[in-house]
Amino acid sequence: MKKVQRKSPTLGASPPDGAFVLFDGQNVNSWQDGKLEEGQLLGVGSRTKQKFKNFTLHLEFRLPFMPDYTGQSRGNSGMYLVDQYECQVLDSFGLNGENNECGGFYKIAKPAVNMCLPPLSWQTYDVEFQAAQFNKEGKKTVPAIVSIRHNGVYIHKKFRLPHITPGGGQADEKAGSLFLQDHGDPVRYRNIWILEKK
């Protein structure tokens, strides 16, 4: 049999004109509690100093090889959009693809397909995010809407997020930071950029 190594088509994607580079391996100046790991990788438990509302986001992550662990103890982290909606980062290679597995919005929605690659592979999330809208009285009129491609394939497309997920640093559904959750596992990130939209 011929060995095939799958690879995300957006791996190494360059930031477009006008994008803000959040992490390129040089420093952690854009991050609160940012930690350089293994030389030029970003560690977990990092939150951007800047807040964002509507945006395109590119992010690359690598899950550790933890064969003696299962479930939520296996390479666990999370990508929190505006510090409120968690898209799970977890070693879910070969699993069903539930809402608490890689690509799922925790306790809200599972990915349309499980696109998780094997641990130690570099993977991508490409996100289009539109923040919730409110009227003058502060009542939410339109929920946050998100599309995510995991390793180049849509796992959520124009999904309307009904509410926030647990564990973030905010709860108002307004502009917020990008937060990379720390669950004590050596998940690593690189090549993170964001393009703000009106």
PyMOL CGO cylinders between C-alpha atoms (Angstrom):
from pymol import cmd
from pymol.cgo import CYLINDER

trace = [
    CYLINDER, 0.00, 0.00, 0.00, 1.14, 3.52, -0.74, 0.3, 1, 1, 1, 1, 1, 1,
    CYLINDER, 1.14, 3.52, -0.74, 1.48, 5.83, 2.24, 0.3, 1, 1, 1, 1, 1, 1,
    CYLINDER, 1.48, 5.83, 2.24, -0.46, 9.07, 1.87, 0.3, 1, 1, 1, 1, 1, 1,
    CYLINDER, -0.46, 9.07, 1.87, 0.21, 12.08, 4.05, 0.3, 1, 1, 1, 1, 1, 1,
    CYLINDER, 0.21, 12.08, 4.05, -2.69, 14.51, 4.08, 0.3, 1, 1, 1, 1, 1, 1,
    CYLINDER, -2.69, 14.51, 4.08, -1.91, 18.20, 4.30, 0.3, 1, 1, 1, 1, 1, 1,
    CYLINDER, -1.91, 18.20, 4.30, -4.04, 21.31, 4.61, 0.3, 1, 1, 1, 1, 1, 1,
    CYLINDER, -4.04, 21.31, 4.61, -4.14, 23.34, 1.38, 0.3, 1, 1, 1, 1, 1, 1,
    CYLINDER, -4.14, 23.34, 1.38, -4.00, 26.58, 3.41, 0.3, 1, 1, 1, 1, 1, 1,
    CYLINDER, -4.00, 26.58, 3.41, -0.92, 25.60, 5.43, 0.3, 1, 1, 1, 1, 1, 1,
    CYLINDER, -0.92, 25.60, 5.43, 1.53, 28.48, 5.40, 0.3, 1, 1, 1, 1, 1, 1,
    CYLINDER, 1.53, 28.48, 5.40, -1.03, 30.93, 4.01, 0.3, 1, 1, 1, 1, 1, 1,
    CYLINDER, -1.03, 30.93, 4.01, 0.37, 34.46, 3.78, 0.3, 1, 1, 1, 1, 1, 1,
    CYLINDER, 0.37, 34.46, 3.78, -1.55, 37.36, 5.31, 0.3, 1, 1, 1, 1, 1, 1,
    CYLINDER, -1.55, 37.36, 5.31, -3.37, 39.50, 2.73, 0.3, 1, 1, 1, 1, 1, 1,
    CYLINDER, -3.37, 39.50, 2.73, -2.92, 43.25, 2.44, 0.3, 1, 1, 1, 1, 1, 1,
    CYLINDER, -2.92, 43.25, 2.44, -4.32, 44.99, 5.50, 0.3, 1, 1, 1, 1, 1, 1,
    CYLINDER, -4.32, 44.99, 5.50, -4.12, 41.94, 7.76, 0.3, 1, 1, 1, 1, 1, 1,
    CYLINDER, -4.12, 41.94, 7.76, -2.66, 42.16, 11.23, 0.3, 1, 1, 1, 1, 1, 1,
    CYLINDER, -2.66, 42.16, 11.23, -0.06, 39.47, 12.00, 0.3, 1, 1, 1, 1, 1, 1,
    CYLINDER, -0.06, 39.47, 12.00, -0.76, 38.17, 15.49, 0.3, 1, 1, 1, 1, 1, 1,
    CYLINDER, -0.76, 38.17, 15.49, 2.06, 35.63, 15.54, 0.3, 1, 1, 1, 1, 1, 1,
    CYLINDER, 2.06, 35.63, 15.54, 4.86, 34.83, 13.10, 0.3, 1, 1, 1, 1, 1, 1,
    CYLINDER, 4.86, 34.83, 13.10, 7.32, 33.13, 15.45, 0.3, 1, 1, 1, 1, 1, 1,
    CYLINDER, 7.32, 33.13, 15.45, 9.34, 36.26, 16.18, 0.3, 1, 1, 1, 1, 1, 1,
    CYLINDER, 9.34, 36.26, 16.18, 7.78, 37.53, 19.41, 0.3, 1, 1, 1, 1, 1, 1,
    CYLINDER, 7.78, 37.53, 19.41, 4.63, 37.48, 21.57, 0.3, 1, 1, 1, 1, 1, 1,
    CYLINDER, 4.63, 37.48, 21.57, 4.11, 41.25, 21.66, 0.3, 1, 1, 1, 1, 1, 1,
    CYLINDER, 4.11, 41.25, 21.66, 0.46, 40.93, 20.57, 0.3, 1, 1, 1, 1, 1, 1,
    CYLINDER, 0.46, 40.93, 20.57, -0.38, 38.51, 23.35, 0.3, 1, 1, 1, 1, 1, 1,
    CYLINDER, -0.38, 38.51, 23.35, -1.25, 38.74, 27.02, 0.3, 1, 1, 1, 1, 1, 1,
    CYLINDER, -1.25, 38.74, 27.02, 0.53, 35.87, 28.81, 0.3, 1, 1, 1, 1, 1, 1,
    CYLINDER, 0.53, 35.87, 28.81, 2.04, 34.84, 25.47, 0.3, 1, 1, 1, 1, 1, 1,
    CYLINDER, 2.04, 34.84, 25.47, 4.78, 32.22, 25.68, 0.3, 1, 1, 1, 1, 1, 1,
    CYLINDER, 4.78, 32.22, 25.68, 7.32, 31.25, 23.03, 0.3, 1, 1, 1, 1, 1, 1,
    CYLINDER, 7.32, 31.25, 23.03, 7.74, 27.48, 23.04, 0.3, 1, 1, 1, 1, 1, 1,
    CYLINDER, 7.74, 27.48, 23.04, 10.26, 25.31, 21.18, 0.3, 1, 1, 1, 1, 1, 1,
    CYLINDER, 10.26, 25.31, 21.18, 11.91, 28.43, 19.84, 0.3, 1, 1, 1, 1, 1, 1,
    CYLINDER, 11.91, 28.43, 19.84, 9.32, 29.89, 17.47, 0.3, 1, 1, 1, 1, 1, 1,
    CYLINDER, 9.32, 29.89, 17.47, 5.94, 28.43, 18.42, 0.3, 1, 1, 1, 1, 1, 1,
    CYLINDER, 5.94, 28.43, 18.42, 3.16, 29.97, 20.53, 0.3, 1, 1, 1, 1, 1, 1,
    CYLINDER, 3.16, 29.97, 20.53, 2.11, 28.17, 23.69, 0.3, 1, 1, 1, 1, 1, 1,
    CYLINDER, 2.11, 28.17, 23.69, -1.40, 27.84, 25.11, 0.3, 1, 1, 1, 1, 1, 1,
    CYLINDER, -1.40, 27.84, 25.11, -3.06, 30.13, 27.62, 0.3, 1, 1, 1, 1, 1, 1,
    CYLINDER, -3.06, 30.13, 27.62, -2.49, 33.15, 25.37, 0.3, 1, 1, 1, 1, 1, 1,
    CYLINDER, -2.49, 33.15, 25.37, -4.99, 35.95, 24.74, 0.3, 1, 1, 1, 1, 1, 1,
    CYLINDER, -4.99, 35.95, 24.74, -4.60, 38.80, 22.24, 0.3, 1, 1, 1, 1, 1, 1,
    CYLINDER, -4.60, 38.80, 22.24, -4.21, 42.26, 23.72, 0.3, 1, 1, 1, 1, 1, 1,
    CYLINDER, -4.21, 42.26, 23.72, -6.36, 43.65, 20.94, 0.3, 1, 1, 1, 1, 1, 1,
    CYLINDER, -6.36, 43.65, 20.94, -10.07, 42.98, 20.60, 0.3, 1, 1, 1, 1, 1, 1,
    CYLINDER, -10.07, 42.98, 20.60, -11.80, 42.19, 17.30, 0.3, 1, 1, 1, 1, 1, 1,
    CYLINDER, -11.80, 42.19, 17.30, -15.36, 42.23, 16.01, 0.3, 1, 1, 1, 1, 1, 1,
    CYLINDER, -15.36, 42.23, 16.01, -15.80, 41.09, 12.39, 0.3, 1, 1, 1, 1, 1, 1,
    CYLINDER, -15.80, 41.09, 12.39, -12.87, 39.35, 10.76, 0.3, 1, 1, 1, 1, 1, 1,
    CYLINDER, -12.87, 39.35, 10.76, -11.16, 36.71, 8.68, 0.3, 1, 1, 1, 1, 1, 1,
    CYLINDER, -11.16, 36.71, 8.68, -8.73, 34.62, 10.75, 0.3, 1, 1, 1, 1, 1, 1,
    CYLINDER, -8.73, 34.62, 10.75, -6.03, 32.12, 9.79, 0.3, 1, 1, 1, 1, 1, 1,
    CYLINDER, -6.03, 32.12, 9.79, -4.49, 29.95, 12.49, 0.3, 1, 1, 1, 1, 1, 1,
    CYLINDER, -4.49, 29.95, 12.49, -2.23, 26.86, 12.45, 0.3, 1, 1, 1, 1, 1, 1,
    CYLINDER, -2.23, 26.86, 12.45, -1.99, 24.37, 15.29, 0.3, 1, 1, 1, 1, 1, 1,
    CYLINDER, -1.99, 24.37, 15.29, -0.18, 21.15, 16.16, 0.3, 1, 1, 1, 1, 1, 1,
    CYLINDER, -0.18, 21.15, 16.16, -1.59, 18.52, 18.52, 0.3, 1, 1, 1, 1, 1, 1,
    CYLINDER, -1.59, 18.52, 18.52, 0.75, 16.45, 20.69, 0.3, 1, 1, 1, 1, 1, 1,
    CYLINDER, 0.75, 16.45, 20.69, 1.06, 12.66, 20.50, 0.3, 1, 1, 1, 1, 1, 1,
    CYLINDER, 1.06, 12.66, 20.50, -0.50, 11.38, 23.74, 0.3, 1, 1, 1, 1, 1, 1,
    CYLINDER, -0.50, 11.38, 23.74, -1.28, 7.68, 23.15, 0.3, 1, 1, 1, 1, 1, 1,
    CYLINDER, -1.28, 7.68, 23.15, -1.82, 6.92, 26.83, 0.3, 1, 1, 1, 1, 1, 1,
    CYLINDER, -1.82, 6.92, 26.83, -4.69, 9.42, 27.12, 0.3, 1, 1, 1, 1, 1, 1,
    CYLINDER, -4.69, 9.42, 27.12, -8.22, 9.52, 25.72, 0.3, 1, 1, 1, 1, 1, 1,
    CYLINDER, -8.22, 9.52, 25.72, -11.10, 11.95, 25.31, 0.3, 1, 1, 1, 1, 1, 1,
    CYLINDER, -11.10, 11.95, 25.31, -10.71, 15.45, 26.72, 0.3, 1, 1, 1, 1, 1, 1,
    CYLINDER, -10.71, 15.45, 26.72, -7.29, 14.57, 28.15, 0.3, 1, 1, 1, 1, 1, 1,
    CYLINDER, -7.29, 14.57, 28.15, -5.71, 14.12, 24.73, 0.3, 1, 1, 1, 1, 1, 1,
    CYLINDER, -5.71, 14.12, 24.73, -4.13, 17.28, 23.33, 0.3, 1, 1, 1, 1, 1, 1,
    CYLINDER, -4.13, 17.28, 23.33, -6.84, 19.61, 24.56, 0.3, 1, 1, 1, 1, 1, 1,
    CYLINDER, -6.84, 19.61, 24.56, -6.98, 23.34, 23.82, 0.3, 1, 1, 1, 1, 1, 1,
    CYLINDER, -6.98, 23.34, 23.82, -9.55, 25.65, 22.27, 0.3, 1, 1, 1, 1, 1, 1,
    CYLINDER, -9.55, 25.65, 22.27, -9.81, 28.58, 19.86, 0.3, 1, 1, 1, 1, 1, 1,
    CYLINDER, -9.81, 28.58, 19.86, -12.09, 31.13, 21.51, 0.3, 1, 1, 1, 1, 1, 1,
    CYLINDER, -12.09, 31.13, 21.51, -13.47, 33.61, 19.00, 0.3, 1, 1, 1, 1, 1, 1,
    CYLINDER, -13.47, 33.61, 19.00, -13.97, 37.05, 20.62, 0.3, 1, 1, 1, 1, 1, 1,
    CYLINDER, -13.97, 37.05, 20.62, -13.06, 35.25, 23.86, 0.3, 1, 1, 1, 1, 1, 1,
    CYLINDER, -13.06, 35.25, 23.86, -16.53, 33.72, 24.02, 0.3, 1, 1, 1, 1, 1, 1,
    CYLINDER, -16.53, 33.72, 24.02, -17.19, 30.98, 21.46, 0.3, 1, 1, 1, 1, 1, 1,
    CYLINDER, -17.19, 30.98, 21.46, -14.94, 27.92, 21.72, 0.3, 1, 1, 1, 1, 1, 1,
    CYLINDER, -14.94, 27.92, 21.72, -14.10, 25.92, 18.65, 0.3, 1, 1, 1, 1, 1, 1,
    CYLINDER, -14.10, 25.92, 18.65, -12.48, 22.84, 20.14, 0.3, 1, 1, 1, 1, 1, 1,
    CYLINDER, -12.48, 22.84, 20.14, -8.84, 21.95, 19.49, 0.3, 1, 1, 1, 1, 1, 1,
    CYLINDER, -8.84, 21.95, 19.49, -8.33, 18.29, 20.41, 0.3, 1, 1, 1, 1, 1, 1,
    CYLINDER, -8.33, 18.29, 20.41, -6.71, 15.13, 19.08, 0.3, 1, 1, 1, 1, 1, 1,
    CYLINDER, -6.71, 15.13, 19.08, -9.84, 13.61, 17.50, 0.3, 1, 1, 1, 1, 1, 1,
    CYLINDER, -9.84, 13.61, 17.50, -8.19, 11.73, 14.65, 0.3, 1, 1, 1, 1, 1, 1,
    CYLINDER, -8.19, 11.73, 14.65, -10.40, 8.80, 13.64, 0.3, 1, 1, 1, 1, 1, 1,
    CYLINDER, -10.40, 8.80, 13.64, -13.25, 9.72, 16.02, 0.3, 1, 1, 1, 1, 1, 1,
    CYLINDER, -13.25, 9.72, 16.02, -16.88, 10.53, 15.22, 0.3, 1, 1, 1, 1, 1, 1,
    CYLINDER, -16.88, 10.53, 15.22, -16.58, 14.33, 15.31, 0.3, 1, 1, 1, 1, 1, 1,
    CYLINDER, -16.58, 14.33, 15.31, -18.74, 15.46, 18.22, 0.3, 1, 1, 1, 1, 1, 1,
    CYLINDER, -18.74, 15.46, 18.22, -19.28, 18.94, 19.63, 0.3, 1, 1, 1, 1, 1, 1,
    CYLINDER, -19.28, 18.94, 19.63, -16.56, 18.32, 22.24, 0.3, 1, 1, 1, 1, 1, 1,
    CYLINDER, -16.56, 18.32, 22.24, -14.07, 17.08, 19.65, 0.3, 1, 1, 1, 1, 1, 1,
    CYLINDER, -14.07, 17.08, 19.65, -11.83, 18.93, 17.20, 0.3, 1, 1, 1, 1, 1, 1,
    CYLINDER, -11.83, 18.93, 17.20, -13.81, 21.46, 15.16, 0.3, 1, 1, 1, 1, 1, 1,
    CYLINDER, -13.81, 21.46, 15.16, -16.88, 21.33, 17.38, 0.3, 1, 1, 1, 1, 1, 1,
    CYLINDER, -16.88, 21.33, 17.38, -18.40, 24.35, 19.07, 0.3, 1, 1, 1, 1, 1, 1,
    CYLINDER, -18.40, 24.35, 19.07, -18.37, 23.10, 22.62, 0.3, 1, 1, 1, 1, 1, 1,
    CYLINDER, -18.37, 23.10, 22.62, -21.85, 22.00, 23.74, 0.3, 1, 1, 1, 1, 1, 1,
    CYLINDER, -21.85, 22.00, 23.74, -23.43, 23.70, 20.70, 0.3, 1, 1, 1, 1, 1, 1,
    CYLINDER, -23.43, 23.70, 20.70, -22.60, 22.06, 17.36, 0.3, 1, 1, 1, 1, 1, 1,
    CYLINDER, -22.60, 22.06, 17.36, -20.46, 19.24, 16.03, 0.3, 1, 1, 1, 1, 1, 1,
    CYLINDER, -20.46, 19.24, 16.03, -18.41, 19.73, 12.85, 0.3, 1, 1, 1, 1, 1, 1,
    CYLINDER, -18.41, 19.73, 12.85, -20.06, 18.74, 9.58, 0.3, 1, 1, 1, 1, 1, 1,
    CYLINDER, -20.06, 18.74, 9.58, -17.18, 16.31, 9.06, 0.3, 1, 1, 1, 1, 1, 1,
    CYLINDER, -17.18, 16.31, 9.06, -14.23, 15.26, 11.23, 0.3, 1, 1, 1, 1, 1, 1,
    CYLINDER, -14.23, 15.26, 11.23, -11.22, 16.75, 9.41, 0.3, 1, 1, 1, 1, 1, 1,
    CYLINDER, -11.22, 16.75, 9.41, -8.71, 16.18, 12.21, 0.3, 1, 1, 1, 1, 1, 1,
    CYLINDER, -8.71, 16.18, 12.21, -5.32, 14.98, 11.03, 0.3, 1, 1, 1, 1, 1, 1,
    CYLINDER, -5.32, 14.98, 11.03, -3.07, 12.67, 13.10, 0.3, 1, 1, 1, 1, 1, 1,
    CYLINDER, -3.07, 12.67, 13.10, -1.25, 14.18, 16.08, 0.3, 1, 1, 1, 1, 1, 1,
    CYLINDER, -1.25, 14.18, 16.08, 2.03, 16.01, 15.31, 0.3, 1, 1, 1, 1, 1, 1,
    CYLINDER, 2.03, 16.01, 15.31, 0.58, 17.17, 11.95, 0.3, 1, 1, 1, 1, 1, 1,
    CYLINDER, 0.58, 17.17, 11.95, 0.23, 20.89, 11.39, 0.3, 1, 1, 1, 1, 1, 1,
    CYLINDER, 0.23, 20.89, 11.39, -3.44, 21.76, 10.87, 0.3, 1, 1, 1, 1, 1, 1,
    CYLINDER, -3.44, 21.76, 10.87, -5.36, 24.90, 9.93, 0.3, 1, 1, 1, 1, 1, 1,
    CYLINDER, -5.36, 24.90, 9.93, -8.48, 26.78, 10.92, 0.3, 1, 1, 1, 1, 1, 1,
    CYLINDER, -8.48, 26.78, 10.92, -9.68, 29.43, 8.49, 0.3, 1, 1, 1, 1, 1, 1,
    CYLINDER, -9.68, 29.43, 8.49, -12.47, 31.48, 9.99, 0.3, 1, 1, 1, 1, 1, 1,
    CYLINDER, -12.47, 31.48, 9.99, -15.00, 34.06, 8.79, 0.3, 1, 1, 1, 1, 1, 1,
    CYLINDER, -15.00, 34.06, 8.79, -16.66, 35.68, 11.79, 0.3, 1, 1, 1, 1, 1, 1,
    CYLINDER, -16.66, 35.68, 11.79, -19.45, 38.25, 12.08, 0.3, 1, 1, 1, 1, 1, 1,
    CYLINDER, -19.45, 38.25, 12.08, -20.22, 39.46, 15.59, 0.3, 1, 1, 1, 1, 1, 1,
    CYLINDER, -20.22, 39.46, 15.59, -23.71, 39.49, 17.05, 0.3, 1, 1, 1, 1, 1, 1,
    CYLINDER, -23.71, 39.49, 17.05, -25.75, 42.64, 16.38, 0.3, 1, 1, 1, 1, 1, 1,
    CYLINDER, -25.75, 42.64, 16.38, -27.73, 44.61, 18.93, 0.3, 1, 1, 1, 1, 1, 1,
    CYLINDER, -27.73, 44.61, 18.93, -30.42, 47.32, 18.74, 0.3, 1, 1, 1, 1, 1, 1,
    CYLINDER, -30.42, 47.32, 18.74, -30.30, 50.64, 20.56, 0.3, 1, 1, 1, 1, 1, 1,
    CYLINDER, -30.30, 50.64, 20.56, -31.89, 49.07, 23.62, 0.3, 1, 1, 1, 1, 1, 1,
    CYLINDER, -31.89, 49.07, 23.62, -29.10, 46.49, 23.79, 0.3, 1, 1, 1, 1, 1, 1,
    CYLINDER, -29.10, 46.49, 23.79, -31.26, 43.56, 22.69, 0.3, 1, 1, 1, 1, 1, 1,
    CYLINDER, -31.26, 43.56, 22.69, -29.56, 41.04, 20.39, 0.3, 1, 1, 1, 1, 1, 1,
    CYLINDER, -29.56, 41.04, 20.39, -31.17, 41.17, 16.96, 0.3, 1, 1, 1, 1, 1, 1,
    CYLINDER, -31.17, 41.17, 16.96, -28.79, 38.94, 14.98, 0.3, 1, 1, 1, 1, 1, 1,
    CYLINDER, -28.79, 38.94, 14.98, -26.61, 36.19, 16.51, 0.3, 1, 1, 1, 1, 1, 1,
    CYLINDER, -26.61, 36.19, 16.51, -22.93, 35.81, 15.73, 0.3, 1, 1, 1, 1, 1, 1,
    CYLINDER, -22.93, 35.81, 15.73, -22.39, 34.01, 12.41, 0.3, 1, 1, 1, 1, 1, 1,
    CYLINDER, -22.39, 34.01, 12.41, -19.33, 31.91, 11.66, 0.3, 1, 1, 1, 1, 1, 1,
    CYLINDER, -19.33, 31.91, 11.66, -17.86, 29.81, 8.86, 0.3, 1, 1, 1, 1, 1, 1,
    CYLINDER, -17.86, 29.81, 8.86, -14.83, 27.61, 9.55, 0.3, 1, 1, 1, 1, 1, 1,
    CYLINDER, -14.83, 27.61, 9.55, -12.69, 25.53, 7.24, 0.3, 1, 1, 1, 1, 1, 1,
    CYLINDER, -12.69, 25.53, 7.24, -10.63, 22.88, 9.02, 0.3, 1, 1, 1, 1, 1, 1,
    CYLINDER, -10.63, 22.88, 9.02, -7.72, 21.78, 6.85, 0.3, 1, 1, 1, 1, 1, 1,
    CYLINDER, -7.72, 21.78, 6.85, -9.41, 23.38, 3.87, 0.3, 1, 1, 1, 1, 1, 1,
    CYLINDER, -9.41, 23.38, 3.87, -12.86, 21.81, 4.28, 0.3, 1, 1, 1, 1, 1, 1,
    CYLINDER, -12.86, 21.81, 4.28, -15.95, 23.60, 5.62, 0.3, 1, 1, 1, 1, 1, 1,
    CYLINDER, -15.95, 23.60, 5.62, -16.97, 22.15, 8.97, 0.3, 1, 1, 1, 1, 1, 1,
    CYLINDER, -16.97, 22.15, 8.97, -19.32, 25.07, 9.77, 0.3, 1, 1, 1, 1, 1, 1,
    CYLINDER, -19.32, 25.07, 9.77, -20.84, 27.29, 7.09, 0.3, 1, 1, 1, 1, 1, 1,
    CYLINDER, -20.84, 27.29, 7.09, -22.68, 30.48, 8.04, 0.3, 1, 1, 1, 1, 1, 1,
    CYLINDER, -22.68, 30.48, 8.04, -23.56, 28.88, 11.35, 0.3, 1, 1, 1, 1, 1, 1,
    CYLINDER, -23.56, 28.88, 11.35, -25.56, 31.09, 13.71, 0.3, 1, 1, 1, 1, 1, 1,
    CYLINDER, -25.56, 31.09, 13.71, -24.14, 30.77, 17.20, 0.3, 1, 1, 1, 1, 1, 1,
    CYLINDER, -24.14, 30.77, 17.20, -27.08, 30.77, 19.66, 0.3, 1, 1, 1, 1, 1, 1,
    CYLINDER, -27.08, 30.77, 19.66, -25.01, 31.67, 22.73, 0.3, 1, 1, 1, 1, 1, 1,
    CYLINDER, -25.01, 31.67, 22.73, -21.51, 31.71, 24.15, 0.3, 1, 1, 1, 1, 1, 1,
    CYLINDER, -21.51, 31.71, 24.15, -19.68, 28.60, 25.32, 0.3, 1, 1, 1, 1, 1, 1,
    CYLINDER, -19.68, 28.60, 25.32, -18.16, 28.02, 28.79, 0.3, 1, 1, 1, 1, 1, 1,
    CYLINDER, -18.16, 28.02, 28.79, -14.62, 29.00, 29.71, 0.3, 1, 1, 1, 1, 1, 1,
    CYLINDER, -14.62, 29.00, 29.71, -14.08, 32.27, 27.88, 0.3, 1, 1, 1, 1, 1, 1,
    CYLINDER, -14.08, 32.27, 27.88, -13.17, 35.62, 29.39, 0.3, 1, 1, 1, 1, 1, 1,
    CYLINDER, -13.17, 35.62, 29.39, -16.24, 37.55, 28.20, 0.3, 1, 1, 1, 1, 1, 1,
    CYLINDER, -16.24, 37.55, 28.20, -19.99, 37.06, 28.09, 0.3, 1, 1, 1, 1, 1, 1,
    CYLINDER, -19.99, 37.06, 28.09, -21.47, 40.09, 26.27, 0.3, 1, 1, 1, 1, 1, 1,
    CYLINDER, -21.47, 40.09, 26.27, -21.20, 38.69, 22.69, 0.3, 1, 1, 1, 1, 1, 1,
    CYLINDER, -21.20, 38.69, 22.69, -19.43, 41.90, 21.61, 0.3, 1, 1, 1, 1, 1, 1,
    CYLINDER, -19.43, 41.90, 21.61, -15.90, 42.51, 20.31, 0.3, 1, 1, 1, 1, 1, 1,
    CYLINDER, -15.90, 42.51, 20.31, -13.29, 40.44, 22.13, 0.3, 1, 1, 1, 1, 1, 1,
    CYLINDER, -13.29, 40.44, 22.13, -9.87, 38.84, 22.03, 0.3, 1, 1, 1, 1, 1, 1,
    CYLINDER, -9.87, 38.84, 22.03, -8.70, 35.66, 20.39, 0.3, 1, 1, 1, 1, 1, 1,
    CYLINDER, -8.70, 35.66, 20.39, -8.03, 33.26, 23.27, 0.3, 1, 1, 1, 1, 1, 1,
    CYLINDER, -8.03, 33.26, 23.27, -6.08, 30.00, 22.98, 0.3, 1, 1, 1, 1, 1, 1,
    CYLINDER, -6.08, 30.00, 22.98, -7.13, 27.88, 25.91, 0.3, 1, 1, 1, 1, 1, 1,
    CYLINDER, -7.13, 27.88, 25.91, -4.72, 26.04, 28.21, 0.3, 1, 1, 1, 1, 1, 1,
    CYLINDER, -4.72, 26.04, 28.21, -5.73, 22.58, 29.41, 0.3, 1, 1, 1, 1, 1, 1,
    CYLINDER, -5.73, 22.58, 29.41, -2.22, 21.61, 30.43, 0.3, 1, 1, 1, 1, 1, 1,
    CYLINDER, -2.22, 21.61, 30.43, -1.37, 19.88, 27.14, 0.3, 1, 1, 1, 1, 1, 1,
    CYLINDER, -1.37, 19.88, 27.14, 1.51, 20.93, 24.84, 0.3, 1, 1, 1, 1, 1, 1,
    CYLINDER, 1.51, 20.93, 24.84, -0.62, 22.16, 21.93, 0.3, 1, 1, 1, 1, 1, 1,
    CYLINDER, -0.62, 22.16, 21.93, 1.35, 24.63, 19.79, 0.3, 1, 1, 1, 1, 1, 1,
    CYLINDER, 1.35, 24.63, 19.79, 0.33, 27.41, 17.41, 0.3, 1, 1, 1, 1, 1, 1,
    CYLINDER, 0.33, 27.41, 17.41, 1.97, 29.33, 14.56, 0.3, 1, 1, 1, 1, 1, 1,
    CYLINDER, 1.97, 29.33, 14.56, 1.20, 31.59, 11.58, 0.3, 1, 1, 1, 1, 1, 1,
    CYLINDER, 1.20, 31.59, 11.58, -1.75, 33.47, 13.05, 0.3, 1, 1, 1, 1, 1, 1,
    CYLINDER, -1.75, 33.47, 13.05, -3.14, 36.53, 11.27, 0.3, 1, 1, 1, 1, 1, 1,
    CYLINDER, -3.14, 36.53, 11.27, -6.41, 38.40, 11.22, 0.3, 1, 1, 1, 1, 1, 1,
    CYLINDER, -6.41, 38.40, 11.22, -8.07, 40.71, 8.72, 0.3, 1, 1, 1, 1, 1, 1,
    CYLINDER, -8.07, 40.71, 8.72, -10.67, 42.99, 10.26, 0.3, 1, 1, 1, 1, 1, 1,
    CYLINDER, -10.67, 42.99, 10.26, -13.88, 43.80, 8.41, 0.3, 1, 1, 1, 1, 1, 1,
    CYLINDER, -13.88, 43.80, 8.41, -16.53, 46.48, 8.81, 0.3, 1, 1, 1, 1, 1, 1,
]
cmd.load_cgo(trace, "trace")
